[in-house]
Amino acid sequence: MSDFIVVAGPDIADILGGDKAKVREIVASTYRLHDAGDTINPDSYFLRFPHKPNSRVIALPAYIGADVNRMGIKWISSFPDNLSRGIPRASAVLILNDFETGRPLACLESAHISAARTAASAAVAAERLCTGAGITVGVVGTGVIASTVLDHLHSSTVDIANVIAHDLDHERIAGFAERVRADTGLGVDPVGLDAVLKADLVVFATTAGEPYVDTDHRFTPDQTVLNISLRDLPPEVILASTNIVDDVEHCLKANTSPHLAEQATGSREFIRGTLGGLLNGTVDVPSGKPVIFSPFGLGVLDIAVGSYVMDRALEAGKATVVNNFIG
């Protein structure tokens, strides 16, 4: 086949929003496959700019076996200054390749895919780790990722009673509250950071480059933390908690909070295990400590969710097919 498939962002958003439970199912299945060794997920590659230190572009190559049996690469930029321009911080494309021939199959807008797989990952972890009733969700950082996480949490088995949020930008909190209300019907109360840190389920979704939470802070044993942005917490908080990651080698890099904890102790013993191991039943979570889930973000999730999106787009007639692309 020499045709090439292109799927645009609005159509991808419709597909991903149409069946969020299916997206979480795909993400959970991919974590299980990754834990079982049926994936290849090399290190992410970072393109950084000395004269623009707050911006970066990341390449995430990956392969997933089983019924997917595809490979590809996500190329995702993070330019925080875009927010002042009125456009999203992140933009991305995903290239999918056929595993038998190596030929490129498709190019998909991937900021929606990246947000959805990140949010689904958080919700899958929360479903396993946060099983109480009527919980308060506290959100730090109120961008697109945060609202997508709330969307997936709301449609999952997590029983949300109320949502509180903190952001340095008060206008952003207002926009976040509007999106959450429109997507889930939940209200959002703006509060200070201290109040958010006391929530039953704490979600970090910031662009922080280094820890800012006080080194003396301690979460309580009944709290669950989704450490999505990875760099908000100091090593002391990490070491006082039970830690679940998506992949040990990937997560303990690039000065993430778990990486700082490893540097401080010279050991990885504070890592309890991976979410894949938790889902496969080879990892347990003991009582008596708060639990922190730190996902570095695996390229195999993008390949799995992107493959689903491509197949659904073709079925629904929402894909543009470029005939004889390769020739």
Salt bridges, closest charged atoms under 4 A:
ASP14 OD2 - LYS318 NZ 3.96
GLU25 OE2 - LYS22 NZ 3.33
ASP43 OD1 - LYS253 NZ 3.53
GLU109 OE1 - HIS112 ND1 2.83
ASP151 OD2 - LYS20 NZ 3.95
ASP167 OD1 - ARG172 NH1 3.91
ASP169 OD2 - ARG172 NH2 3.54
ASP247 OD2 - HIS34 NE2 2.77
ASP247 OD1 - HIS250 ND1 2.86
GLU249 OE2 - ARG268 NH1 2.76
GLU262 OE2 - ARG268 NE 2.65
ASP284 OD1 - ARG272 NH2 2.54
ASP302 OD1 - LYS74 NZ 3.15
ASP302 OD2 - ARG117 NH2 2.97
ASP311 OD1 - ARG70 NH2 3.39
GLU315 OE2 - ARG312 NH2 2.59
